[in-house]
Amino acid sequence: MFRRIPVLLFFLLIALPAGYYFFLVATLSHPEIPVVKVQSLAMGTEKSLPFFEVMSPLPKLDNLWILPSLEYKKGPPDRYIEKISLIFSKQGMKAKEKAIYFGRRTESNWWLSLGMHLAELPEQSQEANFIGTAIDFSTRGAFPDFSFFKGPLLKIAMLQVANEYLANSEKVLIQDQAGIPAFLFINKSSDTQQKRARAFFFRRNSQFRIDYVADKEFEILNPEEFFAKSFLVASRQDALAYVSRNLSEVQFAASEVKTISLSDTSWPLSLLAASLSIDPSSIDAYFHFAGLSGLLFKSKDLQTTDTEVVDILRNNVLSTGFYAQDVAPQSFKAAEIARLARTLTRNLE
């Protein structure tokens, strides 16, 4: 009887890990999700802006308005703007669409760290290439050649990593950007839910993300087209120079100030929001962003009963006021933003 115990233990040592692996394959594999490799597309006649170093197209502005939304989150001046949203809508259209741009971040997934360590992929594209390999394994069962000892653990790590990205997705697009893959995950559709898609771009070990959201259907934003036209700019300095050059060309006539509209401010406000995403320590950008949001809030031509628009404009001024205090608390411009914020919130007190 006792001689059978080592045999039983040996069987358990083999059977339990194997059973766990097959359980993961059954629950975390996604063979039903199509993965499509797409070519990058050149920008057309539409305008484009870099948010957090990702150059992205903007929809054409005919009968369309764009409103940036800035949220405050305290932190060091080089990284405390976590995300910036652009809200899109058309005249007479109640539903809205949104592009949410997230700043540079490092992935903290334990399985991803383990997998990258075991796979020994090239340093400059380690994270993106591992995610691409994991998606390939989860959807098609394709697995590269690894040693007998690394293979089983790598497969488990890949299934865990891929599932985080593929869960609730119905389609994946992969675009090659100078040897580094970028990804677009189209969420499953539902008549009762918002339409969503998520794009991820990578540089070294940093990740940049864009979320596309529609209240109903995507009529203004086309996630697949916008993803194919988006790319990481060569450097932060190039992105900032591009935005500064376009800002220098923006002018308003004195007669337009009191009747400024959402359409009038779409481009300059978007430029200022892009500038803040690249250089979050610029007191000048905060000053102009707050001032233009305040002008629009008080404009006679705003004429909207949309409380969301009004709240975004007010919150833009409040958020820039907090950021200005972080960046240059003793400056005249920080004091002016604070004064403007008080005038917009006086009727709420």
Salt bridges, closest charged atoms under 4 A:
GLU32 OE2 - HIS30 ND1 3.40
GLU46 OE2 - LYS229 NZ 2.85
GLU53 OE2 - ARG104 NH2 3.08
GLU53 OE1 - ARG203 NH1 2.93
GLU82 OE2 - LYS73 NZ 2.61
GLU120 OE2 - LYS150 NZ 3.35
ASP136 OD1 - ARG140 NE 2.77
ASP211 OD1 - ARG209 NE 2.71
GLU217 OE2 - LYS195 NZ 3.61
GLU224 OE2 - LYS171 NZ 3.23
GLU225 OE2 - LYS229 NZ 3.01
ASP279 OD1 - ARG236 NH2 3.60
ASP284 OD1 - LYS333 NZ 2.32
ASP306 OD2 - LYS96 NZ 2.53
GLU308 OE1 - LYS96 NZ 3.36
ASP311 OD1 - ARG314 NH1 3.20
ASP326 OD1 - LYS74 NZ 2.99
GLU336 OE1 - ARG339 NH2 3.28
